[in-house]
Amino acid sequence: MLLTSADIDKATEELAGVIRRTPVIASRVVSERSGADVWLKCENLQRTGSFKPRGAYLRISRLSAAERARGVVAASAGNHAQGVAWSASDLGIAARVYMPTGAALPKIAATKAYGAEVILAGSTVDESLVEAQRYAERTGAALIHPFDHPDIVAGQSTVGVEILEQMPDVSTIVVPLGGGGLLAGIAAAVRLSRPDVRIIGVQAAQAAAWPTSLTEQRPVPAESMNTMADGIAVARPGAVPFAHVTELVDQIVTVSEEELSTALLLMLERAKLVVEPAGAAGVAAAVGGTLDLSGRVCVVLSGGNIDPLLLRDVTTHGLTAAGRFLTFTATVSDRPGGLISLLELLRDQGASVIDVVHSRVVDDLYLGEVQVTVSVETRGVDHQHDVRRALAAAGFLRT
């Protein structure tokens, strides 16, 4: 089941001129925080905003004339959907994509804009995939699986080919991990010519099927799926990627939701790159202390398709995790000047007030008191502790 050098060379040749050769850029901030010389492979700048068209286009382009006439079908929450839609449209093939009912509206709109028919079915991608498989069996349409097919893995291997050409002295490659197609493809390409390169996959801890699967030496479904990184929220690894990962990958690690949101915020603020939570998983591992890195490192940014509303929420989450956004509830006098004394204390502490909400309908309030929920901008975790201590000393926080 493992790809050969001939498979990878052929995929590279077939995708030349179709898929963008995405840039690799140095990241000073990630380098400083990880202790290594870190460069970012920007697949968030790929066509449709992720690496997915590489595999989707290769798979669809290899269909026979009879298969093309019956069209293609896929299931996805966003990135694969757009990759299939764009690829099929470019090749003049009809496409139907099943998406979860909770899929982000911008991703649904983008998939339609690329020319696919979108059907909302199921609450998860796995449930959508069941509907896509039923449609394929009923109509004869070719099912374009998001990761579990040799052509898909071969298409994704071209990311590894580009990394070796752009960073011939790379020592470690860090890759976001969901179903495993991208990690498997990169590992296949790199291992054939540079067996010394360390290859690491990164999963969201709250949707991590790979650690258990590797322990049991077979694909095992995740016990729970609750992560902001929907792009790598895959319940069960694919058989084709699993064969590659078990044979070729050095290490699999997981990152928390706080680490994901902090990494996304870091990319937005310091690298000026819009990256979705799944796409920032490698950065989260690099800067969060999860990995011991040295030498020249390539971190793959796998995608940048994020709903603006989710971006707002994740940014707030990231600010909170980084100690730069604090929300607290305080009790103040309901007489004139009561709130002013609280605001003056925050001013003296150097905390910038963002929002204040009053409430007089709280069970444990005494007569003449009002409860206020205050959001402030702080300079870090230590500053937050200073603010809380000052509030407690002034009697605004009840113990």
Order of alpha helices (4+ residues) and beta strands (2+ residues): alpha-beta-alpha-beta-alpha-alpha-beta-alpha-beta-alpha-beta-alpha-beta-alpha-beta-alpha-beta-alpha-alpha-beta-alpha-alpha-beta-alpha-beta-alpha-beta-beta-alpha
